[in-house]
Amino acid sequence: MYIPDSLQLFIKWIQVFDIRILQTVEDVEKKFILPMFQHLGYPDSYRQSKYALTNNLDNPAKQLKNAQIYFATDDFIQQNVSTSLVIVIYLSPNTQSFSEAINQAKFYSNYLRPLILLITNGYSLKIFKCFPYHREELIFDSIIDTLRNKQVAENIYYQLNFDSLRKTNKTTLKNFSYTEFSNIEKYLSRHTEFGKILEKSEFEPCLLKTGHHLIVVKPKVLIECNLPQAFGKGDCVIQFSSIILRRLKVSLTHPQILGQLITGLYTKPEWGCRRFLKQIDADTFEASLGQTTVILSELEAADLCLCIDAICQEYKKRIIEFEDNLETWDFKFVEFSDVRGFHLFSIDVKLWKIMHNFMKKFNYAQGKSEWHLFAQGNISIRISRGIRDHTFIVPRLSNSYSAFSNNQVDIFYEINDIHIATLERSNLNSWQEDIGIRGTWTAKYTKTWLIEKFIPKVINYYSQEFQVLEFDLDKNILNYQSQHTIIKEMNEIKDLLPYLRDIQVWLQKYSENIAATSLKQYYQVFTDLVRNTDSAIAGLDYITMNLQKIIWKLPSADTFKEEIWNFNDVIYCLDTQVAKINNCQYESSSQADLITRVFIWIIDNGKINHSQGQLNAAKQALLPLWEQCRFEMRHVYPHRQ
């Protein structure tokens, strides 16, 4: 077996180390601790000899005096609870009792949460392994001379060396006793008396919803969630009832909910469709929740998924309803300064200047004409009729915060939290009831009103003053139009292509499996749509290449023909995929990507004889899959690392 050079050097050093050279506490530090950790691979720049806790300034007695703290980084600013690895407390060689030092180390570890606590006087050595929210495990308690044994030294090296510890996930609750605790819990549950006690410790299932607050409870898991309001940010806290995880509370932010939890809903844990969940063995799962990783039983994983389904379905519904109600899907979402909004279009700075002059002149407080609508805020411009606000727009110079020093100004539709909060406090049942021409304008209507009504009015008003007959709107307004024909209005088969390309990009990024229910109708309908394609289609080699990749991934490739010679073989392969997905629970996202590439190529390059009914069926099958794609590309992937 290969033994690393660093391990051999560590063993050689510890075997010849003479403890008689240690006479003072400084000797223990400089002649034992520092050399030992150098042999364990720790650079000097990754340690601090003093580390002040702001939480503990009022209790100097608890401050560590003789200590070295090792971190996973040499960046002083980043040396904190997230990167701490080892706390070392060194004592005078004459010290007989370690109890006070151990208590100090444990007190300090509550704040720094290291992986290892090490206490020594140069003659005796105590090493504790730390686990979040659990008691420390004493992994070594003996005299230094014990390390002369090669096997003992090798074991300590592998547990303490720098490369190993810095790769450890500090938040993983996969501690040494999980299997034992799990077996104890299973054993107790089989006995009537203890089983009843364990049942009492489980949560009482319920679902409670009050306003924007949702609580979902299953026997093993409880999730308490603040749902997002008006495109705002929500959060949640997850708790467990098991004897192992009972005191654990996992807090997840809005980006973590979207990036980790909200995909793969209503799928079983073992299907591999959920990003946060990984199956370890037949009845054990590893769940990555925010910055915390926990090991769960099969029942715990099932309850966690059920809770997440209920929470995330409502979470997702809130976001989609907001975008649907305010018609924002076609516009890019942006955040800058204190502004959250959607990019409507861009205009030439000369046009913006006269628009801004018009807005200042027609302040709604200075007149009662139909154009006295505007009020300038700190950043946004309010379009309003007295107390009834219609919309808020924000100008911004492209790549800058000044609106008047460059050639292009971006116009944004602002999400105004104060306006929405005011509506929610009104007599309306919800702020959505105010949406309309006489109330809150949508992003789509705001853009139409600005381009078709407001800007022509401004140009006409200032045409004589600026000696300009008219602006060429095509040149002075950068109006970004969608390349997608509305699905309901499609009449040509090639109108499907922009949607299929969106789905293909989404599937290419997708790393988990996808529930078969999401793809069954899509596979079937599009296979039927392209079935009657002219066999002389160009690029048959491209189609063959993608289908062969699917064949190679199958455990038994004999379900396909061995070779793809013509278009009939292509249809045979597609039909086989349809039959396969109708008899499985989930599909590999990479295979769905390859199938979609084939559909795109055939529709783009083939002469297809299809009926109106087949096109309508394709439109119907495409819509839910594309809406899922649109949501995840917009709200999920930006939050994934």
GUTIMAR-17133 format. One record per residue (C-alpha): x, y, z; residue number from 1; residue in three letters. Coordinates in steps of 0.001 Angstrom, whole numbers. Layout:
N
((X Y Z) NUM Ala)
...
This chain:
641
((0 0 0) 1 Met)
((1268 3461 -905) 2 Tyr)
((2124 5613 2110) 3 Ile)
((2287 9386 1492) 4 Pro)
((5640 11047 2129) 5 Asp)
((4010 13462 4577) 6 Ser)
((2714 10543 6655) 7 Leu)
((6137 8898 6732) 8 Gln)
((7722 12177 7857) 9 Leu)
((5095 12595 10593) 10 Phe)
((5671 9062 11897) 11 Ile)
((9442 9492 11792) 12 Lys)
((9223 12811 13674) 13 Trp)
((6861 11586 16408) 14 Ile)
((8838 8372 16960) 15 Gln)
((12073 10257 17733) 16 Val)
((10422 13128 19619) 17 Phe)
((11942 13508 23102) 18 Asp)
((9418 14851 25618) 19 Ile)
((12244 15747 28014) 20 Arg)
((12885 18942 26021) 21 Ile)
((9543 20320 27225) 22 Leu)
((10126 22340 30412) 23 Gln)
((7729 25299 30068) 24 Thr)
((4388 26109 28470) 25 Val)
((6306 27964 25729) 26 Glu)
((8241 24782 25007) 27 Asp)
((4986 22857 24588) 28 Val)
((3848 25430 22044) 29 Glu)
((7042 25965 20056) 30 Lys)
((8740 22569 20319) 31 Lys)
((5722 20270 20169) 32 Phe)
((2470 21869 18921) 33 Ile)
((3852 23977 16068) 34 Leu)
((6170 21246 14679) 35 Pro)
((3433 18616 14953) 36 Met)
((932 20674 12949) 37 Phe)
((3594 21535 10396) 38 Gln)
((4095 17797 9883) 39 His)
((314 17457 9587) 40 Leu)
((431 19886 6667) 41 Gly)
((-883 23103 8259) 42 Tyr)
((713 26296 6855) 43 Pro)
((1641 28866 9505) 44 Asp)
((-473 31519 7796) 45 Ser)
((-3586 29410 8452) 46 Tyr)
((-3405 29725 12241) 47 Arg)
((-4074 32362 14880) 48 Gln)
((-2645 32357 18365) 49 Ser)
((-5315 34758 19643) 50 Lys)
((-8925 34911 18534) 51 Tyr)
((-11317 37303 20251) 52 Ala)
((-14973 36426 20560) 53 Leu)
((-17215 39486 20501) 54 Thr)
((-19902 37317 22133) 55 Asn)
((-17657 36870 25143) 56 Asn)
((-16030 40220 25834) 57 Leu)
((-17902 40504 29141) 58 Asp)
((-16396 37259 30429) 59 Asn)
((-12579 37490 30310) 60 Pro)
((-12232 34386 32467) 61 Ala)
((-13457 32321 29561) 62 Lys)
((-10922 33726 27093) 63 Gln)
((-8346 31215 25915) 64 Leu)
((-4805 32266 26731) 65 Lys)
((-2551 29480 25494) 66 Asn)
((-4187 28395 22262) 67 Ala)
((-3602 27928 18567) 68 Gln)
((-6560 27930 16201) 69 Ile)
((-6158 26506 12704) 70 Tyr)
((-8422 27505 9819) 71 Phe)
((-9075 26282 6288) 72 Ala)
((-7950 29618 4812) 73 Thr)
((-5154 32138 5238) 74 Asp)
((-7532 35039 4539) 75 Asp)
((-7772 36822 7902) 76 Phe)
((-11266 38125 7154) 77 Ile)
((-12510 34639 6230) 78 Gln)
((-11070 33012 9359) 79 Gln)
((-14332 32448 11203) 80 Asn)
((-16850 29801 12262) 81 Val)
((-17224 28572 8683) 82 Ser)
((-13518 27862 8215) 83 Thr)
((-12258 26854 11688) 84 Ser)
((-10691 23385 11790) 85 Leu)
((-8791 22788 15040) 86 Val)
((-8583 24428 18459) 87 Ile)
((-5361 23513 20278) 88 Val)
((-4892 24301 23973) 89 Ile)
((-1403 23774 25331) 90 Tyr)
((-674 23619 29051) 91 Leu)
((2379 23662 31247) 92 Ser)
((4167 20274 31493) 93 Pro)
((3452 20349 35229) 94 Asn)
((-327 20556 34735) 95 Thr)
((-2040 17449 36077) 96 Gln)
((-5720 18296 35523) 97 Ser)
((-7161 18973 32070) 98 Phe)
((-10760 19571 33178) 99 Ser)
((-10634 23382 33154) 100 Glu)
((-8911 23467 29756) 101 Ala)
((-11453 21007 28330) 102 Ile)
((-14347 23144 29573) 103 Asn)
((-12757 26239 28045) 104 Gln)
((-12206 24458 24744) 105 Ala)
((-15830 23269 24633) 106 Lys)
((-17044 26759 25499) 107 Phe)
((-14986 28218 22669) 108 Tyr)
((-16133 25512 20255) 109 Ser)
((-19755 26611 20725) 110 Asn)
((-18825 29783 18844) 111 Tyr)
((-16124 28607 16433) 112 Leu)
((-17496 25082 15809) 113 Arg)
((-14156 23435 14916) 114 Pro)
((-13847 19852 13755) 115 Leu)
((-11192 18940 16338) 116 Ile)
((-10346 19953 19931) 117 Leu)
((-6819 19078 21095) 118 Leu)
((-5540 19606 24655) 119 Ile)
((-2022 18673 25761) 120 Thr)
((657 19406 28338) 121 Asn)
((3322 17836 26155) 122 Gly)
((3165 14522 28006) 123 Tyr)
((-518 13614 27781) 124 Ser)
((-2785 14265 24826) 125 Leu)
((-6572 14431 24544) 126 Lys)
((-8228 14753 21128) 127 Ile)
((-11965 15311 20660) 128 Phe)
((-13879 15058 17394) 129 Lys)
((-16691 17621 17175) 130 Cys)
((-20131 17247 15603) 131 Phe)
((-22629 20099 15163) 132 Pro)
((-25411 19915 17769) 133 Tyr)
((-23921 16747 19308) 134 His)
((-21478 15917 22075) 135 Arg)
((-17825 15618 21224) 136 Glu)
((-16270 12186 20731) 137 Glu)
((-13002 11470 22550) 138 Leu)
((-10876 9785 19881) 139 Ile)
((-7498 9802 21681) 140 Phe)
((-6654 9918 25382) 141 Asp)
((-3159 8748 26219) 142 Ser)
((451 9784 26702) 143 Ile)
((2499 11131 23792) 144 Ile)
((4720 8058 23773) 145 Asp)
((1737 6024 22551) 146 Thr)
((2182 7733 19189) 147 Leu)
((5454 5889 18710) 148 Arg)
((3272 2966 17640) 149 Asn)
((3097 3236 13855) 150 Lys)
((-571 2238 13564) 151 Gln)
((-1649 4705 16256) 152 Val)
((362 7512 14662) 153 Ala)
((-1048 6678 11236) 154 Glu)
((-4622 6785 12574) 155 Asn)
((-4053 10183 14209) 156 Ile)
((-2447 11514 11033) 157 Tyr)
((-5429 10585 8871) 158 Tyr)
((-7859 12141 11360) 159 Gln)
((-5946 15398 11844) 160 Leu)
((-4026 16169 8640) 161 Asn)
((-4813 19485 6950) 162 Phe)
((-5854 18187 3527) 163 Asp)
((-8361 15793 5054) 164 Ser)
((-9961 18232 7490) 165 Leu)
((-10320 21159 5105) 166 Arg)
((-12261 18927 2665) 167 Lys)
((-14688 17898 5395) 168 Thr)
((-18205 19307 5199) 169 Asn)
((-18461 20957 8617) 170 Lys)
((-22237 20904 8592) 171 Thr)
((-22625 17205 7811) 172 Thr)
((-24351 15461 10699) 173 Leu)
((-23019 12119 9533) 174 Lys)
((-21318 11401 12814) 175 Asn)
((-19808 8211 14125) 176 Phe)
((-22913 7193 16074) 177 Ser)
((-25645 7569 13460) 178 Tyr)
((-25935 3855 12694) 179 Thr)
((-25961 2942 16379) 180 Glu)
((-28605 5557 17234) 181 Phe)
((-30690 4530 14227) 182 Ser)
((-30562 883 15270) 183 Asn)
((-31483 1800 18843) 184 Ile)
((-34471 3785 17628) 185 Glu)
((-35624 882 15424) 186 Lys)
((-35111 -1576 18273) 187 Tyr)
((-37086 514 20751) 188 Leu)
((-39925 1053 18297) 189 Ser)
((-40483 -2734 18111) 190 Arg)
((-41243 -2882 21836) 191 His)
((-44704 -1727 22815) 192 Thr)
((-43729 343 25837) 193 Glu)
((-40812 2150 24220) 194 Phe)
((-42618 2349 20881) 195 Gly)
((-45374 4386 22511) 196 Lys)
((-42785 6763 23947) 197 Ile)
((-41220 7245 20512) 198 Leu)
((-44648 7801 18976) 199 Glu)
((-45334 10546 21519) 200 Lys)
((-42107 12246 20484) 201 Ser)
((-43259 12429 16872) 202 Glu)
((-44980 15529 15537) 203 Phe)
((-48749 15635 15139) 204 Glu)
((-49453 15978 11391) 205 Pro)
((-51189 19190 10403) 206 Cys)
((-51200 22044 7919) 207 Leu)
((-51628 25603 9192) 208 Leu)
((-51809 28651 6958) 209 Lys)
((-52191 32215 8178) 210 Thr)
((-51669 34940 5613) 211 Gly)
((-48138 34549 4293) 212 His)
((-47164 32029 6985) 213 His)
((-47406 28286 6273) 214 Leu)
((-46617 25376 8598) 215 Ile)
((-46592 21793 7302) 216 Val)
((-46124 18963 9798) 217 Val)
((-45573 15239 9270) 218 Lys)
((-44638 12730 12023) 219 Pro)
((-40906 13001 11346) 220 Lys)
((-40562 16538 9930) 221 Val)
((-41909 20044 10519) 222 Leu)
((-41379 22969 8144) 223 Ile)
((-42348 26523 9028) 224 Glu)
((-42272 28893 6049) 225 Cys)
((-42683 32597 5396) 226 Asn)
((-44017 32670 1843) 227 Leu)
((-42776 35324 -613) 228 Pro)
((-44925 38414 -907) 229 Gln)
((-45200 40268 -4212) 230 Ala)
((-42005 38867 -5724) 231 Phe)
((-40242 39336 -2406) 232 Gly)
((-38141 36822 -517) 233 Lys)
((-39363 34067 1755) 234 Gly)
((-37557 31689 4099) 235 Asp)
((-38196 28537 6092) 236 Cys)
((-37041 26505 9099) 237 Val)
((-36933 22692 9104) 238 Ile)
((-37105 20587 12280) 239 Gln)
((-36975 16838 12899) 240 Phe)
((-38583 14719 15631) 241 Ser)
((-36051 11864 15779) 242 Ser)
((-33938 11364 18884) 243 Ile)
((-30847 12068 16777) 244 Ile)
((-31922 15350 15181) 245 Leu)
((-34480 16640 17675) 246 Arg)
((-32676 19841 18634) 247 Arg)
((-31605 20678 15105) 248 Leu)
((-33191 23645 13314) 249 Lys)
((-32153 24171 9699) 250 Val)
((-32840 27660 8335) 251 Ser)
((-33076 28141 4576) 252 Leu)
((-33054 31448 2728) 253 Thr)
((-35061 32377 -367) 254 His)
((-32202 31516 -2779) 255 Pro)
((-31629 28179 -1009) 256 Gln)
((-35314 27230 -1248) 257 Ile)
((-35379 28014 -4963) 258 Leu)
((-31966 26571 -5766) 259 Gly)
((-32247 23334 -3778) 260 Gln)
((-35805 22385 -2837) 261 Leu)
((-38286 23491 -5459) 262 Ile)
((-37507 20999 -8257) 263 Thr)
((-38539 17349 -8362) 264 Gly)
((-41761 17934 -6430) 265 Leu)
((-44085 14967 -5884) 266 Tyr)
((-41398 12404 -6665) 267 Thr)
((-40225 9614 -4374) 268 Lys)
((-36872 10023 -2582) 269 Pro)
((-35302 7037 -4359) 270 Glu)
((-36046 8325 -7873) 271 Trp)
((-33118 10749 -7883) 272 Gly)
((-35247 13704 -8996) 273 Cys)
((-34544 16000 -6039) 274 Arg)
((-31373 18045 -5998) 275 Arg)
((-31015 18123 -2211) 276 Phe)
((-31435 14372 -1676) 277 Leu)
((-29006 11515 -2325) 278 Lys)
((-29629 7845 -1548) 279 Gln)
((-26790 6226 410) 280 Ile)
((-28180 2710 741) 281 Asp)
((-31522 895 703) 282 Ala)
((-33047 2805 3623) 283 Asp)
((-30712 5759 4213) 284 Thr)
((-30561 9166 2523) 285 Phe)
((-28299 12208 2708) 286 Glu)
((-30165 15528 2581) 287 Ala)
((-28286 18767 1832) 288 Ser)
((-30377 21552 3324) 289 Leu)
((-28788 24965 2898) 290 Gly)
((-25401 24748 4573) 291 Gln)
((-26386 21691 6619) 292 Thr)
((-26248 18044 5581) 293 Thr)
((-28160 15406 7551) 294 Val)
((-28485 11640 7304) 295 Ile)
((-32110 10473 7227) 296 Leu)
((-33948 7187 7417) 297 Ser)
((-36323 6163 4648) 298 Glu)
((-39348 7364 6662) 299 Leu)
((-37683 10672 7514) 300 Glu)
((-36779 11259 3871) 301 Ala)
((-40357 10482 2816) 302 Ala)
((-41837 12893 5385) 303 Asp)
((-39313 15564 4437) 304 Leu)
((-40311 15264 779) 305 Cys)
((-44022 15455 1631) 306 Leu)
((-43466 18630 3662) 307 Cys)
((-41322 20177 952) 308 Ile)
((-43943 19339 -1681) 309 Asp)
((-46619 21249 227) 310 Ala)
((-44363 24203 1051) 311 Ile)
((-42746 24561 -2362) 312 Cys)
((-45965 24099 -4302) 313 Gln)
((-47394 27139 -2510) 314 Glu)
((-44058 28960 -2776) 315 Tyr)
((-43912 28377 -6524) 316 Lys)
((-47593 29261 -6928) 317 Lys)
((-47008 32669 -5285) 318 Arg)
((-44175 33523 -7669) 319 Ile)
((-46020 32367 -10788) 320 Ile)
((-49212 34213 -9830) 321 Glu)
((-47251 37428 -9353) 322 Phe)
((-45653 37171 -12788) 323 Glu)
((-48948 36170 -14411) 324 Asp)
((-50916 38972 -12757) 325 Asn)
((-48426 41725 -13594) 326 Leu)
((-47511 40255 -17016) 327 Glu)
((-43778 40318 -16361) 328 Thr)
((-42653 37008 -17924) 329 Trp)
((-41451 38620 -21156) 330 Asp)
((-39134 41047 -19344) 331 Phe)
((-35764 40471 -17722) 332 Lys)
((-35783 40738 -13930) 333 Phe)
((-33051 42985 -12489) 334 Val)
((-31927 44258 -9090) 335 Glu)
((-29725 47295 -8521) 336 Phe)
((-29335 49807 -5698) 337 Ser)
((-32651 49563 -3846) 338 Asp)
((-34603 48754 -6997) 339 Val)
((-36213 45485 -8069) 340 Arg)
((-37881 45541 -11428) 341 Gly)
((-38180 44454 -15047) 342 Phe)
((-36409 45890 -18078) 343 His)
((-39095 47195 -20453) 344 Leu)
((-36998 48810 -23200) 345 Phe)
((-34123 51236 -23805) 346 Ser)
((-34180 54700 -25358) 347 Ile)
((-31783 57269 -26737) 348 Asp)
((-30634 59708 -24065) 349 Val)
((-31892 62697 -26103) 350 Lys)
((-35385 61263 -26091) 351 Leu)
((-35156 60502 -22393) 352 Trp)
((-34230 64105 -21590) 353 Lys)
((-37354 65557 -23158) 354 Ile)
((-39459 62784 -21570) 355 Met)
((-38024 63723 -18188) 356 His)
((-38676 67423 -18803) 357 Asn)
((-42287 66623 -19662) 358 Phe)
((-42694 64581 -16472) 359 Met)
((-41361 67419 -14326) 360 Lys)
((-43634 69936 -16043) 361 Lys)
((-46709 67752 -15685) 362 Phe)
((-46376 66908 -12001) 363 Asn)
((-49726 65548 -10844) 364 Tyr)
((-49868 68060 -7956) 365 Ala)
((-49620 71047 -10305) 366 Gln)
((-52593 70519 -12580) 367 Gly)
((-55677 68498 -13393) 368 Lys)
((-55240 67701 -17083) 369 Ser)
((-55142 64112 -18286) 370 Glu)
((-51332 64368 -18507) 371 Trp)
((-50697 65625 -14974) 372 His)
((-49694 62132 -13869) 373 Leu)
((-46091 62228 -12695) 374 Phe)
((-44184 62549 -9429) 375 Ala)
((-40398 62269 -9154) 376 Gln)
((-39124 60197 -6227) 377 Gly)
((-35541 59602 -5135) 378 Asn)
((-35029 57018 -7864) 379 Ile)
((-38348 56027 -9386) 380 Ser)
((-40932 58073 -11246) 381 Ile)
((-44470 57580 -10067) 382 Arg)
((-47315 57631 -12582) 383 Ile)
((-50420 58393 -10598) 384 Ser)
((-53757 60130 -10416) 385 Arg)
((-53704 61630 -6959) 386 Gly)
((-53778 58914 -4354) 387 Ile)
((-54237 56131 -6947) 388 Arg)
((-50849 54957 -8193) 389 Asp)
((-50747 53262 -11578) 390 His)
((-47124 52281 -12022) 391 Thr)
((-43527 53150 -11118) 392 Phe)
((-40723 53403 -13661) 393 Ile)
((-37001 53743 -13071) 394 Val)
((-34537 55156 -15625) 395 Pro)
((-30933 53996 -15554) 396 Arg)
((-28032 54745 -17808) 397 Leu)
((-26804 51501 -19326) 398 Ser)
((-23974 50097 -17156) 399 Asn)
((-24195 53134 -14879) 400 Ser)
((-26406 54831 -12306) 401 Tyr)
((-26611 58167 -14085) 402 Ser)
((-29438 58693 -16547) 403 Ala)
((-27952 61612 -18476) 404 Phe)
((-24304 60978 -19308) 405 Ser)
((-24409 58290 -21984) 406 Asn)
((-26247 57447 -25184) 407 Asn)
((-28715 54882 -23891) 408 Gln)
((-31131 54845 -20969) 409 Val)
((-32826 51665 -19750) 410 Asp)
((-36415 51942 -18563) 411 Ile)
((-37514 49591 -15777) 412 Phe)
((-40907 48655 -14381) 413 Tyr)
((-40377 48831 -10616) 414 Glu)
((-41831 46485 -8036) 415 Ile)
((-42854 49031 -5424) 416 Asn)
((-43232 47291 -2078) 417 Asp)
((-44783 50340 -398) 418 Ile)
((-47503 50541 -3052) 419 His)
((-48339 46835 -2727) 420 Ile)
((-48292 47002 1088) 421 Ala)
((-50724 49940 938) 422 Thr)
((-53092 47924 -1247) 423 Leu)
((-52907 44960 1139) 424 Glu)
((-53946 47227 4032) 425 Arg)
((-56893 48566 2035) 426 Ser)
((-60406 47171 1829) 427 Asn)
((-59405 44885 -1034) 428 Leu)
((-59253 41147 -425) 429 Asn)
((-55859 41133 -2156) 430 Ser)
((-53639 43583 -4025) 431 Trp)
((-54317 41661 -7253) 432 Gln)
((-57876 43040 -7274) 433 Glu)
((-56460 46494 -8067) 434 Asp)
((-54781 45397 -11315) 435 Ile)
((-56196 47144 -14380) 436 Gly)
((-56162 50388 -16378) 437 Ile)
((-57873 52304 -13555) 438 Arg)
((-55698 50728 -10883) 439 Gly)
((-52262 49103 -10889) 440 Thr)
((-50831 48746 -14368) 441 Trp)
((-49100 45586 -15491) 442 Thr)
((-45583 45652 -16936) 443 Ala)
((-46957 44846 -20377) 444 Lys)
((-49531 47648 -20286) 445 Tyr)
((-46971 50100 -18868) 446 Thr)
((-44646 49414 -21780) 447 Lys)
((-47472 49761 -24325) 448 Thr)
((-48678 53011 -22732) 449 Trp)
((-45180 54519 -22697) 450 Leu)
((-44384 53645 -26319) 451 Ile)
((-47765 54142 -27957) 452 Glu)
((-49209 57041 -25945) 453 Lys)
((-46710 58839 -23750) 454 Phe)
((-43668 59069 -26035) 455 Ile)
((-45696 60257 -29095) 456 Pro)
((-47314 62882 -26835) 457 Lys)
((-43894 64081 -25641) 458 Val)
((-42495 64245 -29187) 459 Ile)
((-45497 66194 -30418) 460 Asn)
((-45371 68561 -27423) 461 Tyr)
((-41703 69464 -27891) 462 Tyr)
((-41454 69229 -31688) 463 Ser)
((-41468 73013 -32232) 464 Gln)
((-39434 73921 -29145) 465 Glu)
((-36605 71565 -30117) 466 Phe)
((-37098 72205 -33832) 467 Gln)
((-37613 68510 -34437) 468 Val)
((-40478 67314 -36581) 469 Leu)
((-40412 63797 -35190) 470 Glu)
((-38206 61166 -33649) 471 Phe)
((-37608 57963 -35526) 472 Asp)
((-38954 55633 -32855) 473 Leu)
((-37336 52592 -34457) 474 Asp)
((-33919 54216 -34028) 475 Lys)
((-34485 55882 -30660) 476 Asn)
((-36226 53014 -28876) 477 Ile)
((-34616 49608 -28429) 478 Leu)
((-37723 47495 -28048) 479 Asn)
((-36856 43896 -27278) 480 Tyr)
((-39521 41680 -28813) 481 Gln)
((-40006 38018 -27939) 482 Ser)
((-39101 35547 -30693) 483 Gln)
((-41884 33255 -29533) 484 His)
((-45268 33114 -31212) 485 Thr)
((-47925 32740 -28529) 486 Ile)
((-48637 29018 -28332) 487 Ile)
((-52388 29403 -28755) 488 Lys)
((-51813 31488 -31900) 489 Glu)
((-49441 29032 -33603) 490 Met)
((-50389 27943 -37112) 491 Asn)
((-47030 26702 -38419) 492 Glu)
((-45076 23717 -37151) 493 Ile)
((-41813 25701 -37138) 494 Lys)
((-43356 28070 -34571) 495 Asp)
((-42685 25262 -32086) 496 Leu)
((-38913 25595 -32503) 497 Leu)
((-38185 28540 -30133) 498 Pro)
((-40029 26711 -27347) 499 Tyr)
((-38261 23420 -28066) 500 Leu)
((-34883 25176 -28036) 501 Arg)
((-35706 26698 -24638) 502 Asp)
((-36570 23234 -23330) 503 Ile)
((-33382 21733 -24776) 504 Gln)
((-31187 24351 -23054) 505 Val)
((-33037 23706 -19791) 506 Trp)
((-32617 19927 -20080) 507 Leu)
((-28926 20319 -20883) 508 Gln)
((-28455 22203 -17597) 509 Lys)
((-30637 19791 -15632) 510 Tyr)
((-28558 17366 -13559) 511 Ser)
((-31253 15312 -11818) 512 Glu)
((-33730 12797 -13160) 513 Asn)
((-37143 14054 -14283) 514 Ile)
((-40481 12520 -13340) 515 Ala)
((-41773 10484 -16276) 516 Ala)
((-45208 12080 -15921) 517 Thr)
((-43713 15379 -17127) 518 Ser)
((-42459 13794 -20358) 519 Leu)
((-44894 11015 -21344) 520 Lys)
((-47320 13154 -23338) 521 Gln)
((-44466 15231 -24789) 522 Tyr)
((-42622 12148 -26105) 523 Tyr)
((-45777 10531 -27500) 524 Gln)
((-47290 13592 -29179) 525 Val)
((-44082 14839 -30791) 526 Phe)
((-43175 11354 -32034) 527 Thr)
((-46593 11208 -33705) 528 Asp)
((-46104 14740 -35074) 529 Leu)
((-42842 13898 -36885) 530 Val)
((-43856 10356 -37877) 531 Arg)
((-44783 11271 -41465) 532 Asn)
((-41570 13108 -42335) 533 Thr)
((-40055 12807 -45807) 534 Asp)
((-37396 10086 -45495) 535 Ser)
((-34982 12196 -47567) 536 Ala)
((-34419 14533 -44600) 537 Ile)
((-30969 16127 -44458) 538 Ala)
((-28694 15440 -41505) 539 Gly)
((-29734 11874 -40748) 540 Leu)
((-26237 11364 -39313) 541 Asp)
((-26938 14038 -36651) 542 Tyr)
((-30190 12312 -35667) 543 Ile)
((-28425 8950 -35595) 544 Thr)
((-25627 10308 -33389) 545 Met)
((-28088 11504 -30733) 546 Asn)
((-30164 8324 -30769) 547 Leu)
((-27044 6142 -30577) 548 Gln)
((-26035 7978 -27384) 549 Lys)
((-29338 6887 -25874) 550 Ile)
((-28811 3289 -27027) 551 Ile)
((-25348 3163 -25445) 552 Trp)
((-26738 4349 -22103) 553 Lys)
((-29359 1607 -21930) 554 Leu)
((-28514 -1442 -19782) 555 Pro)
((-29709 -3638 -22634) 556 Ser)
((-29257 -2132 -26068) 557 Ala)
((-31034 -5000 -27833) 558 Asp)
((-34342 -3206 -27291) 559 Thr)
((-33279 -1079 -30253) 560 Phe)
((-32243 -2127 -33690) 561 Lys)
((-28484 -2459 -33841) 562 Glu)
((-28114 138 -36602) 563 Glu)
((-30064 3197 -37710) 564 Ile)
((-30079 3102 -41502) 565 Trp)
((-33059 5254 -42479) 566 Asn)
((-35836 7430 -41115) 567 Phe)
((-38038 4423 -40371) 568 Asn)
((-35346 3288 -37938) 569 Asp)
((-35449 6752 -36342) 570 Val)
((-39196 6444 -35747) 571 Ile)
((-38662 2937 -34371) 572 Tyr)
((-36167 4335 -31845) 573 Cys)
((-38538 7143 -30850) 574 Leu)
((-41426 4685 -30440) 575 Asp)
((-39192 2548 -28222) 576 Thr)
((-38482 5571 -26031) 577 Gln)
((-42218 6274 -25792) 578 Val)
((-42868 2680 -24698) 579 Ala)
((-40013 2873 -22189) 580 Lys)
((-41156 6087 -20526) 581 Ile)
((-44703 4749 -20214) 582 Asn)
((-43327 1946 -18059) 583 Asn)
((-40980 3853 -15761) 584 Cys)
((-41243 6428 -12995) 585 Gln)
((-38473 8796 -14074) 586 Tyr)
((-36233 9672 -17014) 587 Glu)
((-32627 10778 -17246) 588 Ser)
((-32491 14482 -18090) 589 Ser)
((-29625 13803 -20510) 590 Ser)
((-31793 11375 -22483) 591 Gln)
((-34657 13882 -22571) 592 Ala)
((-32140 16416 -23899) 593 Asp)
((-31091 14054 -26716) 594 Leu)
((-34698 13267 -27666) 595 Ile)
((-35475 17001 -27784) 596 Thr)
((-32477 17617 -30056) 597 Arg)
((-33899 15006 -32446) 598 Val)
((-37342 16655 -32443) 599 Phe)
((-35774 20068 -33124) 600 Ile)
((-33694 18793 -36042) 601 Trp)
((-36588 16973 -37703) 602 Ile)
((-38992 19926 -37391) 603 Ile)
((-36346 22408 -38554) 604 Asp)
((-35053 20391 -41528) 605 Asn)
((-37735 17918 -42523) 606 Gly)
((-40819 18066 -44705) 607 Lys)
((-43523 16894 -42337) 608 Ile)
((-46995 15831 -43374) 609 Asn)
((-49089 16532 -40294) 610 His)
((-52697 17304 -39474) 611 Ser)
((-54108 20294 -37612) 612 Gln)
((-55067 17929 -34819) 613 Gly)
((-51465 16758 -34449) 614 Gln)
((-50218 20366 -34292) 615 Leu)
((-52855 21257 -31697) 616 Asn)
((-51910 18214 -29626) 617 Ala)
((-48238 19251 -29817) 618 Ala)
((-49114 22756 -28617) 619 Lys)
((-51069 21317 -25706) 620 Gln)
((-48280 18895 -24726) 621 Ala)
((-45585 21553 -25057) 622 Leu)
((-47159 24213 -22830) 623 Leu)
((-46798 22649 -19324) 624 Pro)
((-43248 21448 -20019) 625 Leu)
((-42190 24836 -21362) 626 Trp)
((-43792 26641 -18402) 627 Glu)
((-41802 24400 -16052) 628 Gln)
((-38679 25184 -18090) 629 Cys)
((-39409 28931 -18030) 630 Arg)
((-39922 28981 -14259) 631 Phe)
((-36759 27041 -13449) 632 Glu)
((-34513 28930 -15870) 633 Met)
((-35743 32234 -14423) 634 Arg)
((-36086 31449 -10716) 635 His)
((-34103 28280 -9929) 636 Val)
((-30869 28176 -11936) 637 Tyr)
((-29676 31694 -10968) 638 Pro)
((-29551 30427 -7353) 639 His)
((-27548 27274 -8061) 640 Arg)
((-23802 27133 -7524) 641 Gln)
